[in-house]
Amino acid sequence: MADPRFSPILLALPSLTPSLALELLPHGLTIHRLFVQADGKTHDIVIGPEDPAGHLVQKYTNTVVGRYSNRLPVTPEPLALSRGGHTSTLAPLANEAPTVSLHGGPEGFDARAWTPLPDIGAAQLFSDAEKQTIAARVPAAVVSVLESPDGDQGFPGALRVEVLVGLVPPNAPPAAGADKPEWLLGSVLLVYRARLIDADKVTPVNLTQHWGFNLDASLQDGTVSVADHRIAMKASHTLELTPDALSAGTLAALEGPHAPLAAPSGTRIGDHPYDNYYLFAPPPAAAMATTARSIAAQPTRLAPAEFSPVTDLLAPVLEQGEAGQPGAEGPQVELQSEKSGLRVAFWSNQPGVQFYTNKFANPEKTARKRIHGGSGAVGDGYGSGFSEYHTSSFTLAALRVHPLLTHIPTALPFLRAHIHNADAAFPSAAAFLEFHAPLAAWLHPSTRPAAVRAASGETNIAGAGAPDDDDTLLAPGELYHNVVRTDVWFRSPDGGL
């Protein structure tokens, strides 16, 4: 009997040949495949194993991660939490290193079996108005649920999480180009909601989809790499890190290989091994005054009085348009390939993004999809270029250690130092783009957007739930709200369409 955790749920836009479809696994709420049909060619634009059960080994590949994305410190004494008159303590469990808890701990949300609701009407964390919007405007959608008990991986408070995964039909005309139009094929909509079940606890919540894109992989015309992809983001700072990749509590200006990412036209990814958190430039003050049009200015946390049956945060998300349209802002991140003609544009209400080029991948312990030219077997994975380090003074065996297996405190800083100094040695198999708040944001107020506004002399007009004030703590009755909309565009590279 098939394991229901790995039985894909197919979502597809209604048409004879869907322009956009995805396979969603209950295990880890994993986007196993993201199909794009364009100009007679089928692309799967996310990397990963061929076999759905391969995600048991190939961790953090297109899964949800949580209760807390990225890294939290593991300290001798529990961390104090306080919000809204409630207090708790947090004792996160180590997994990457003795001092580091990665992506929610050893058994995070990526390792859980989520329950898809047979009827979206049964969702508890979406309003009646939002359910109507989903029914009318998101023809392929599912809401999945996970309940995390009090003490789960050291996190206080029982927590209910609901995630909407949906596909939205294209609602924009072809965009004019220099020589041929660009077509919107549709959008992927991800909405994460969470609320405490316990009435006397405080907990940190910072969810994301840990998905990795390669827009050329299905062409099967050579090395699977995103080096020639272009990426652009509305970043203003990077987060400075300690040697074990925890937040150092300070922001740094964009310099070196980071600066070109914020250029209007972006930059070629190249061979630099990116693994950095980028804080977006705060939304304009005018946008912060309303959530009517701007996705970036939507709240990340709502008080009970701010969320009622008639509240609808989804309709504005679906109405947000490309830059140049009235009342609209451009996306925070864009990734595109001239070779395939594909472009993905991302909007989110999260204050930043972790950009990672898969540099720790071990092709000997992972698998590659057949549509990407792989055999589907373990040992034929997406290469990260480690084999090019044959002249190194340190061993290949050391570099092939995945960070989850790096438990020696002195080894992790050693590996990271050499990896970050070896730009040309690490071809990048994917662009992971993980939208979430800064690491351990409640411990480091100076890393939040409000601090950036204050430093620039701009008035902080955001309310307690807006992205400016996102300390990632959730008190009883409050609603966590994280939204990501991903538009998929295509311009024929060879004169088609």
N, C-alpha and C positions, 0 to 999 in steps of 0.2 A: 504494500500500500504506500502511495506517495506521501511524503512528509508534507503536511499542509504549510509548514513554515517556508517551504521552498517551491510552492506551487504559485506561479506568477499570476497576478491580477493584471489583465490587459486593459489599458485605457487607450482609446484611439479617437481622433476627430472624425466625425461622420462624413464619409465620402467613399467613392468607389475605390480610390487609392489614397489612403490617409496620408496627409502631408506630415502628420506628427502622431506618434504613438509611443507608449512606454509600457514596460513590464515592471510591476511593483511586487516585491516579495514581502510577506509578513515578517520574515526574519530581519530584524533591524530596520524595518521600513525602507528597504533597499530599492533604489531605482536600478534594476538589473540591466535594463536596456533602454535607450532613448533613441527611437528610430526617427529619421528624417527622410522623407521621400521628396526628391528634387531632381527634375530634368531626367527622369527615367532611372535614377540611381538611388539605391537605398543605403543610407549611412546610419551607423550606430555611433553616436557622438560621445558616449561615456565609455571609459575603459573598464576592464573587469574580467572575471573568470567566465568561461563558457558555461560551466555547470553552476546552477544557482547555489548548490550546496558548497561550492568553492569559497563562498563568502565566510564560511566558518574559519578558514585559514587565511584568506586574503582580506584581513580585517580593514575596516574603515574605507571600504571602496564603495562609495555611493550610498552609504548608510546614514541614518540619523545618528548623531552623537549627543550624549547628554548623560546625566542631568546637567553637566557643565562641559561645554566645548573647550578644547585646547587644554591648557595646563593650570593646575592649582598646586600650591605648596602643601607638602605633607610636613607638619611641624610636631615637635614633642608634645605640645599642648594643643587642645582643640581650638579652632578659630571661633571667635565670638561674632555673633550675628545679632543685629538689632534693627527693627523697623516697625513703625506704627505702634509703639508701645509693647511690642512682643520681642522676646529674646530667645535665641537658640544657640547651639554650638555645632560646629562642623568638624568632623574628623575624616577627611577624604582618604581613601585607600590608595596606597602606592601601587603603581604598575610599571611605569617607564623607568623609574629609578627610586631609590629609597626616599628621596625628598620630593618626588613628583607624582601627581595623580593626573593621568592623561585621559581626556574624553569621558570623564565620569567614573573612572575606576576599572578594575579588572572585569566586571560584568556590567558594563554600561548599557545604555539604551540600544546600542548597535547590536548587542547580543541577545536581545529579548524578542519574543514572538508578539507582535502587535496584532490587535484584533480589528479587522475591517468591519465597520458597521453595515449591516444589510440595507439600512435606510438612513440617509443623511439626516432625516428628520429626528432621529434618536440622539443626535449629537447634543451634548450639554453645554459646550463652551462656544457655540455659535448661536447668534440671535435668530429669532424668527425672520427678521428682515434679511439677514445674511443667507439663511437657508433658501429664501425665495430668490435671491440673487444667484445663488449657485444653480438652482433648478432652471432659471431662465437663461443664464449666460455661460455656464460652464458645463457643456453637454457630456463630458467624460470626467467623472470625479468620484473620489472615495474619501471618506473620513475614517481614520484608524485610531484606535484607543490603546493607551497603556496606563496602568495604575502602578505607581512606584510606592512601595510601603515606607513607612517611617523607619529611618536607619539604613535604607538601601545604599550600599557603598559608602556609608558614613554620613549621608545627607539627612538632615532632620525633616520631619513632616511627611505624611502620606500625600502624594501628588497625583492628580489626574492630568494626563496629557492627551490632547487630540490634535491630529495633523490632517489637514486637507491637502490632498494631491489632486490636481485637476489639469485638464487641457482646455485651452481657450481658443476658439476659432480666430483667424486673422480679422482684424477690424480696421486695417489701414490700407490705403491704396499703395500701389508700387511706388517706391522711392526713386526719384530720378537720379541717374548716375551720369558719369562723364560720357559713357558710350552705350550703356544698357541699363534697364531698370533693376532694382532690387526688390524682391518680393518677400512680404511677411508670410511665413508658413503657419504660424500659430504661436502660442505661448504656453509655458509650463508655470502653473501657479502652485506655490507651496505656502501654506499658512499654518503656523505652529501656535497652539494655545495651551496654557497650563494654569491650573488653579489648585491651591492647597485643599486637601480634604480635611486635615486637622485645623481646628480653630484656634490653636494656641502656639503655633510654631512659625518660624521664619526660615526660608530656604533660598539658596541661590539657584537661579535657573538661567541657562545660556545655551540654547539649542541651535543646531545647524544641520544642514545636509553636507556630508563630507564627500562631495561628488567631484570626479575628475574628468575633464573634457579633453578630447583630441578630435579636431574637426577634419583631419586628414586620414585617420587610421583605416577607414573603410576603403580608401583608394588602393591600399595594398601595393604601394609602389616604392617600397624601400623601408628604411628604418622608421619605426613608430616614434615620432618625435613631434613636439610642439615648438621646436626651436624657430621655425619660420612663421609661426603664428604671431600676430600683433595683438598686444593688450594695452588697454588704456583704462585708467581709473581716476576718479575724482579724489585722489588721496592728498592729504596735507602733511601727514607725519607717519613715521613708523614707530612701533613700540620697541623700546630698548629692553633687552633681555639679560638675565643673569647667565653664567656659564652653563647652567642646566636648563636653559630655555624657559625659565619662569619670568614673569613680568618684573622688571627692575623698578617699576613705578614711575618711569619718566618717558617722555616722547622725544623723538629726534626728528630734525628736519630731513626732508628727502635729499639724499646725497648719493653719489656714485651710481650704481646700477638702479637704484630706486627712483632717482629723479626723473628719468625719461618716462616712467609709467604714468606720470601726471601730465605729460605733454598732451595738447589737444588731439594730436593724431596717434598718441601712444608710442609704442616701441616694439621692435622685434624682440621676442623672448630670449632668443639666443641660448647660450649654454650656461648662463649663470644659474646656480642652484638655489632658486628662491625658496624660502620658507620663512615668511615674515607676515606680521600683522600690520595692516595699513589702516589708519584712521582716516575716514572721509572728511573732507572739508564740510563743516556744519552747513545745513540748509540755510538759505537766505532768511533773514529775520521775517520778511513778509510771508514766507512759506510756513514759518513756525506758528503763525497766528491762526492757521486753519488746517484741517486735514481734508478739505474738500477736493484738492487737486494733487497734492504732493505726497507721493509714497514715502519719500525720505523723511517727511515731517510727521508721519503717523506715530502715535504713541507706541511705546514698547511695553507699557504697563498701564492698566486702567483700574481706577478705584471702583468699588461696587456701584456708586451713583453714576458713573460714566458709561456703564454698559447695561442697556435695557433691551427688551424685545424689539425695539424699533431701531437700535443702533446698527448701522451698516458700514463697516470699515472696508468691505470688499468691493463695493461698487466703485469708489474712487480709484482703487487699485486697477480695476479693469478699464477705467477711463483714461488713465495716465498715458500720454503719448510721447512720441519722439520729440527731441528738441526742435524748436521752431513752430510747433503747434501751439495755439493760444492756451495760456495757463499751464503749460506743461514744462517739465524739466527733462533734460537728457538723462540717460542711465548712469548709474555710478560706476559700472564696469562694462567694458566691451571686449570681446575676444573674437578674432576673425582670422580666416585663412584665405589668401588669394588662390591657393591651389584648388581647394574644393569649392570656393565661392560661398562658404557658409560664414555666418556671423551670429553670435549670441550676445544679447544685450540684457543686463541685469539691473533691476530696480529693487531696493530693499529699504525698510525702515531701520535696519541695524546700522550702528555707527561705524562699522568697518568690515574688513574682509581679511581672512588669512589666505595668502596666495602661496601655493606649494607646488613644486614641479616634480614631485614623485621621486625625489633623489634618494630616498631610503629603500626603494623597491628592490627586491632580490629576485631576478628572473629565474633563479634555480629553485625557488620555493613558491612560485606563483604561476598562474596560467594566463593565457591570452586568448581572447575570443577568436573564433574562426573567421568571422567577418572582418577581423583586423589582421588576418594573415597568420594567425596562430593555429596550433594543432588542437587547442583546448586542453592539452595535458599539462599537469604540473611539471615544471622544469623548462617550459617554453613561455616564460612570462614576458612582461614588458620590461625591456632592458633599461637600466639607468646609467650604463656606461662604466660600471665598475671595472670591467675587463680592460679598459684603457689605462688603468693605473698600474700596469705591470712593472714600471720603472720606479715605483714609489719605494721609499725607505721603510714604510710600514706595510703590514701584510694585507693581502686581499681578504684573508679570513676576518681580520678586524673590521674592515670596511663593510663586509657583508652582514654584519650584525644588525638586525633590525632594532630600532629604538625600544621596542617592547621587550627585547631580550637583553638590553643593556642595563644590567643591574649593579654594575660596579661603579661607585660614585665617581672615581677618577676617569673612567673610560668615556663617559658621555661627553664631558667637555672636550676631551682629546679628539674624539671622532668629529664633533661639531666644528672644532677649530680647523681641522684639516679639510672637512667638507666645504666650509665657507671660503677657504683659501684656494680651492681647486676649481675655479670657474669653468675652465675649458674641458675638464675631465668628466663632466656629468651631463650628457645629453638628456633632455627632459621628455619623458614619455607622456605626460599629461599636465594640464593646468587645473589643479584643485582650487576651487573658489568657494570659501566657507564663510558665509555672512553671519556675524555674531558680534557681541559686545567685547570690549577689551578683556584680557585675562585678569581674573580676580578683581573686577572693577570696583567692588566695594572697599577693597583694601587700598586702592590707588586712585583717589579722586582726581589727581592731576593728569590721568590718562584718558579722562572722559571728555566728550565734546564741549561741555560747559567750561572746562578749563581753557580750551582753545579759544572760545569766544571771549572769555574774560581777558586772556592775554592779548587779544587783538583790540581790546577796548570796546567790543560790541556788547550790548546789553543782553543778558540772558533772560529771554521772555518765555522760555518753555516752562510748562507745568511739570508737576512731579512725575508724570508718566511719559514725558516726551523723550526722544533720544538724547537730548542734552543732559538729562538727569539719570541716565541708565546706569544704576549701580548694580544691577542684576539681582537684587534681593526682592523676594516676593513675600508679602504679608498675607494673613488670612483675608479672604474675600476679594483680593486683587486678581486681575486677569493678565497673564503674560501673553503678549501679542508680537509675533515675529512673522513678517511676510517677505517673500521673495518672488518676484515675477521675472521670468526669463523668456524673452522674445527670440525666436529663431528666424533669421533672414537668409535669403539666398539670392545671389547674383551669378548667373552662369559664367564660368571662367572661359568657356569656349564658344560663346556667341549664341547659345540656346536661349529659350524663353524670350 
